[in-house]
Amino acid sequence: MKFTNFLIVIACMLLVSCNGGNSPSDAAKKIVGYLQSQDYEKVVAAMAEDETATAEEKEQQKAMIVALMKEKVDKELEAKQGIKDFEILEEKIAEDGQTATVKVKYIYGNSETKEEIMNLKKVGSDWKMYVKK
């Protein structure tokens, strides 16, 4: 019986490690993956919501951000021949554990590169991207 419990614990640990953790870098990787596939709805879903907005305002904000991304980001990605690859260069978690920055290096299809800092904050147990004010 103890051996069976041990195997169950090991299997759970393997599942968690294979599915990735819940770190700021993991969140950044997902977000960049959504950008690569131009799935802007998922990018927006990975963003922290305005906590002061009503449900209707939140939906309007999401729709507006998706529309802007389709217009602006699509043009940039087309000009640079898409995101070919990316690399997480650095992750810094604030002392309080509630905010973090992740430095991402984008490698485009036309061989250009760009480094960018992604701001994230903890929302429940998830890391969400946000825009600093």
N, C-alpha and C positions, 0 to 999 in steps of 0.2 A: 504494500500500500504506500509506504514512504517513497519507494522508487517510482511509482506511478505519479505521485504528487511532484516529485523532483522533475520528471520528464515533462509534465504539464508546465511547470515554471520555466524550464529551459525553452520549450516551444513558444511560450508567450514572449519571452525575451527575444527570441529570434524573430518573431513576427514584428515586434516593435522596432528592432534594429533594421530589418529589411524595409519596413515602410518609412523609415526615416524618423527622426525625432521631431520635436516641436520647438526648434530653436529659431532665432531670427534668420540665420542663414538658410534654414530649411524653407521658411516662408518666402525669403527672397528668391530662392531657386524656383519655387512654384510660380511666383509672380512673373519672373523672367520667362519661364516656360510658357505662360499664358501670352506674354508679349510675342514670343517667337511664333506662336500659332495664331497670333492676332485675335485671340479670344478676349476681347475687351470687357465683356460682361463678367468674366471670371476675374480679370484684373480688378475691376471695380468692386466685386464681391470680396476681394482680399484687402480692401481699404477699410480703415476705421470710419464709422459713420459719425456724422455730426450729432452729438448727443442732445443738442438743444432743439433739433428740428423735429417736426411732426412726421408721422409715417408718410403722409402725402409729399411733404417737402423732401424727405429722404429719397423717395422714388423719383421725384423730379430731378434731384441732384444727380442720382445715378444715371438717369437717361441722358442728362446734359453732358456728363463726363464721358459716357460711352460715345456719344455723337462727336464730341471734340476729339477724342482719341481716333475715331475712324477717319476723321478729316485730317488731323495733323500727324499722328503717328504713322498711319498708312503711307502718307507721302514720304516721310523720312525713311521708313523701312524700304519702300520701293526704290528710293534714290540710292540707298546703301545696299540694296539687294538682300534685305532681310538680316535677321540676327542668325549668323552661322553657328556661333558658340558663345559661351560666357564663362566667366570665372569669378568665384567669390574670393576677393583679395583679403578682406578683413571684416571681423565682427567685433563690435564693442557694445557691451551691455552696461547700462548705467548702474550705479551702485544700488539704487532702489529696486533694480530688476524689472522695472516697468516700461522702460524705453530702451531702444538700441539703434545703432546704425550699422549698416552693412555696405561695404564698398564693393561694387560690382564692376567688372571689366567686360564690356560688350565687344564681341568680335563680329564684324559685319561681313556679308558676302563679298563686298568689294575690298576686303582686307583692312578697312579702316577700323580703328579701335576707339573706345570712349570709356572713361571711368566715371562712375556716378555713385553718390552716396544715397542709399535708400534709408529713410527714417521709418522705424517701426515702433509700435507700442503694444503692450499686452492688453488684450481685450478678453476677459475671462481666462481661458487657458491657451488662447491662440495669439499669435503675433500678427498684427495688421499693419499695413503701410499707412502712413499719414503724411500730410503736408504740414511742415512747421509754419506757424504764423509769425 
